[in-house]
Amino acid sequence: MLFKEMVLQCRSYRRFYEDAPVEMDALRDLVDTARFVASGSNKQPLKYILCNSIETNIQIFSCLRWAGQLKDWGGPIEGEHPAAYIVVLGDKDIQPSFGVDHGIAAQTILLGAVEKGFGGCMLGAVDRVKLTKLLNIASNLEILLVIALGKPKEVVVIDPLVAGKSSAYWRDAKHVHHVPKRQLDDVIVAEY
């Protein structure tokens, strides 16, 4: 698959076939790939918690808020929850702040998930206090993101963003998730 095709398939999926497993070896491989990406000053402060356990997945799910722009949608229903999670942590003993390291790593993980036939979603709307307690996370580790993973159970399409219209994503009557994106000429400021 060409890289641009992978990027186009790498959408934020929020509904999954909950019973389609994501094996621990796949999670480990995704993190193994992500550990090679760029890191500010090469400090490499990121750490990870991997989960594909049904019981722990339920606990993690209870700490997440889904799709804030979809005001009438409370998140995935039972049977459509993620099959796995990767909790991205920053180790404050290595570096007190984490810049964009976790964004680079998370996007790499999601692109790797596409290659493996999975989809996912980066979640920043996390009850960090509750999740820290549930997972017994050490005080030197800060929750930066939670990545939900699984076999996507929804269709996500990219629509052209029309000038003057909202960039908010939305769902149609058939539950197809629409994501407006700016056109190339709208994002290039100059060419020299």
N, C-alpha and C positions, 0 to 999 in steps of 0.2 A: 504494500500500500504506500502510495506517495505521501510525503509528510503533510502537504496541504490537505489531502483527503482525511488524514488522521485528525488534523486540527478541526476540520469541518464536522467530523463525527464526535469530537470531544465536546459535548454539550453538558450543561448542568442537568443531569437526570435526577428526578425526585421520586419516582415510582419504580419499583423493582419486582422481579419475580423472587419473592422472599425465600422460596424453597430451592432456588438454584444456587448451590454453594459456591463460595469463593474460598479455595483451599489456602491454608496457611503458607504453603510453599509459594503460591502466587503473590500473597501479601509480602512475604520476605523478599521475593524477586523485585517487586516494585520499589521497595525501600532500598534494596541493594543498588538499583539503577539510580535512584534519587541521590544516594550519598556521593555520587561522582560529579554532581552539578556544581556550578559556581557558588562560592560562599564569600561574603565580605571579609577581607583580610585573611581568607582561608581559615577562619576560626572554626568552622564546622560545628556550630552550637546545637544543631537540631538533633532531637531524639524522637523516638516513635513508640507508641503502643499499638499493637496489632490485635484485632479481635474478629473472630468469626464464630464465637460461642453464642448460641441463642440466648442464654441467660444474661450474659454481659451485654449483648446487643440491645436487649430490652432496656437495660439500665442506661446505656449511652443514649438511646433514642429519646428517653425521658428528659434529657438535658438539652435537646436541640429544638430550634425554631426554624420552620421551613417556609421559604418563598414569601417573604414579607410583602411583596407587591400583589400577591393574590389574597386579598383581604377576606374572601369568602371560602378559603381553603385552609384547613387546619393541618395539612401535612399528609404524608402517606397513611393509608388505612392499613389495618392488620392484613397481612398477606402481601403487602406491597412495600414493606420496610426493607432497608438495605440488608444484604446478607453478611456484610463485613464493614469494618471501620478501621481507619488509620487515624490515630490521634497524633497530631504534629505538635511537638513540645520544643521549647527553647530552654537550654540549660544555662541559667544565669551565672553559674560558677565558671562557665567558659567565656561568656559574653553577656553584658547586662542588657543589650538590646539586639534585635535580630534583623533589622533592616528589611530587605526583601527576600531573604534566604528562604523563608517558608513558602512564599509565593512561587518561587522558581522550583522548589522541590515538589510542591503540590501539583503544579501544572505538569511536571515531568511524570509524577505518579499517575495522573489522569490520562495522559497520552499513552503511557504504558498499559493502563487498563483497557483502552481502546484496542490496542494491539492484541490483547488477550481475549477480546470479545466481551468485555465488561464496560460499564459506564459508571459515572460517579458524580459527586457534587461536593464542592468545598463549602463548608459551613463555618461561618464566623459568629453566628448568633447562637451562642453556647452558654448555658448556665455553668460557668467555669468553677464556681465554688462547689456546687453540687457534684459535678463530674470529678473534680479533684478528690473529694471525699469518697465517692463511689469506687474510683479506681485506685485509691490510696497513692496518689501521686506525690512524690517528694516535694518539699517546699522550694528547692532550687530549680524545679521544672515548671515552666509557665505554659499553659495551654494556648497555642496560637491558632490552630484550626482543627476541625474534625473533617475528615474525608469519608463520605459515605460511598460504598461500592456495592455493585451487584450487576445482575443481568437486567438491562433496562426494560421496563414494561410500558414505556410511553414513547410517543413520537415527538421529537423536538425539531422544529423547522426554523430556518433563518429567513426573515423577511427584510426587504429593503426598508430602511428608516426614511420616511418621507419628511422633507424639510418642514419644520413647524409642528410636527407630530411628536408624541411622547415616545421615549425609548423604553418605556416599561414593558416587560414581558407580560403575556396574557395567554389564556386558554380559551379555545373555541368550544362550541357545543359538543363536539366529539372528543373533547379533552386533549386535543393536539396543542402542544405547548409552542407558542410563537415567540421568537426573540428578534426584535428589530435591530438591525445593525447598520451603522453609517456606511455610506458608499466610499470607495477608495478616494475619489476626488474631494470628498468632504473632510478627509483626515490628513491629506497631504497639504501642508501650508505653502511649500515652495519647492521648486526643482531648479537646481543650478547646473 
